[in-house]
Amino acid sequence: MQKIKFETKSEFRAYAKAKLCAVRNSYKRDKIVEKNILSLFSHLKIRSVLLYAPLPIESNINGVIATCRRRKYKVYVPFMEGVSFKMVKWRLPLSRKKFNIEEPKNSFAVKPKIDFAIVPVIGVDGAFKRIGFGKGMYDRFFESLVPKPPIAFVQKEFCMTQSLLSEEHDIAADIYLTPYQTIIKRGKNGLRVISGRRSCRSKRRCRIFHRKKDGSSKL
């Protein structure tokens, strides 16, 4: 875990962005992340998922999207609305919108229920919460989402700090997945670190969620 102390989100965000921009072998790293995400989905029997259209600094999960569609999963991605977003079905063509983000066409379907959410991050703080671009869109979206699905943060380079930089409304993850290191939040037992590429290849390791009576999931 990164031991440099940061005083503010913006300070850590700048550090993490520089680290991500300096990453080499992005293609190889993205393929490792893709393989681990798909393995996780298979073991958890995911059928409906929130993914994202990647920016250059983010882990490229286009291969995950393509595979999920071939497997007949219901694939949703963010569609920006004001200061937040809603979920729409992934479909081509995509249009480049605000903040250089690509989106499918708008959909007016009833709000779907998802089994899992894959969320890109710039970094993760000591509370296992997301440090993003600072727009707060994911925070507002998940605040209104019912039931709450398990969430995995993903990125192509490990960028985590012990510093507590997040606020109460910031979203937290159940899994933090990078190419060569994965961290699983295990309730009151703290964090479990898995190094190497074994992150989600074991059924036993992936049986970490259960549904509560309200339909939400927890570790």
N, C-alpha and C positions, 0 to 999 in steps of 0.2 A: 504494500500500500504506500502511496506517495506520502512522504513524511514532511514535505515542505509545508509550513503553516501559511495559510492565506487569510487575510482579514475580511475580504469582501468577495461576493460572487463575481463581480467584474474582473477582479484581479485573477481569480482562478480560471475564469472563462478565457481570458487572454492567454494565460499559460497553456491551457488545454488546446486551444485553437492552434497555437504555434506548434505544439507537439503533434497534433493531427496533420497539419500541413506538411510536416517534415517526414511523414510516414512513407516508407518505400515498400515495394512489393504489395501494393494495395490489392491487386487482383488475387493473389494467393491468400491474403488475409480475408478478403470478402468470401472466397470459396470455403474457407474453414468455418466462418460464421454461418454461411448458408447451410452447410452440411449439419452443423450442430442445431440450428433452428429446425430444420426438417426432421431430424432425429427426435427432437423434443416433441414436435407435433405428432409424429407417428406413435410415440409411446403414450402420449396423453390423449390420443384419439381425438384430436382437434378437428372440427368440421367448419367452424366459422371464426374468422380471425381478422383483426385490424393490423394492417401493415402500413407502409408509407412509400411515397415516391422519393428516392434518395437524392440528396444534394451531393456535390462532389466531396465535401468534407465528411459525409456520413458513410456508414457501411452500405455498400451497394447490395440490396436484397432483391434486385430484379429477377434473379434466378429463383428465389423463394416464391415470388409472386407467380412466375410461370409454372413452377412445379405444383403449387397449390391449386391453380386453375385446372391443370391436367388431372389432378386428383379429385376434382369436383368439389373442392372446398368453397365456401362462400368467402370471398376476399373483399375486404373494404379498406378504403384509404381515407385520409382526411380531406375534407372540402371546406375551405376557409369561408367563414361567415362572420363578418365584423371582427371582434376581438377574440373569437373562438373558432371552432369548426364543428362540422357534423360528419358522420360517416356516409360515404357513397360507395356503390359497387365499383370495383376496378374494371374499367373498360377503355378501349382505344377508340378514337385518338385522345391524346393528352394535350392540354393547353398550358403554356407557361404563364403563371399568374404572379401575384404579389410575392415579394421576397425571392423571386426566381424559382418558385416551387411549381412543379408540374401537377396538374389535376385532371381527372376525367370530367365529363360533363356532369352537371348537377342532376341529382335524383331526388324525387319527392316522395319516396317510399317511406313507410312507417319505420321508426327508429329500430334498427336490427339489434338482436342480442348476439354477443360474441363470446367465444370460449376463451380467447387469449388475445393479448395485445403486445405487439412488438413496437417499441418506442425508441427512436434515435436520441442520443445524448451527446452533449459536448463533454460532460464529465459527471461524476457522482461524488457527493460530499459524505461526510462522516455519519450522517443520519440515513444513508442509503437512499437519498433523494436526488432527483434529477436537476442537473444544471444544463439548461438549454440555451437558446439564443436570447432569452430575456423577454420574449413577447407574452409568455404566460398562456398560450393557447391550449397546450396539453393540460395544464392545471385546471383551466376553466371547463374543458371538455370532460375530464374524468370526475370533476366535482358533481356534474349533473348526470353522470352515467349510472344507470341502475339496470341490472345488478352489476357489481364490480367484477371484472375478470382478473385473472392473474396477469401480471405485467412483467415483461423482460426488457431491460435496457440493453441496447446493443451499440457497439462502435468498433472501429477497426484498430484502435490502440487503447490500452488500459490507461484511463485518466481518472484516478480516484484520490481524494484527499481525506485525511482524518479531521480536517477543520469542519466545524458545524456552520455551514453557510446558508442553508435553506430556511425557508419560512414554513409556517404551519400548513399553508395551502399547497405547497409544492408536492408533487406526486412522488411516491416511493415505489421501488421495484420489489419483486419477489426474486428475480434473477438478474444478475449483471453479467452479460456475456460478451467477451472479447475473444480474438482468435486464440490466444495462448493462456488465458486465465479466465475462469468463471467463478463468480461468487453467488452462493445461494443463501438467501435469508431463511433461517430456520426458527422462526418464532422467538421465544424467550431464550433460546439456546445460542443466539447470536448468529454470526456469519460462518458459512462453510466455504472454504476456498478449494477449488479444484484446478490444478495446473495442468498444462498440456492440452491435448485434443480429446480428452476422454469426457468432456463436459456433460453430454447428454446421451451417451451411447448405451448406458446401462438402464434397463427397465427399473431396477430397484432405485436408482438415483433419481429417476424422473417421476416416481410416484410420490410427489411431494405436495400435491394439492387435494383438497376435498371440498365438496360443495356444502355450504351452510343452508339452513332451511329457507332463507330468503333468496336463494339462487346464486349468491355471490360465492367466490372462491377464496380460500385462504390456505396458508401452509399448515 
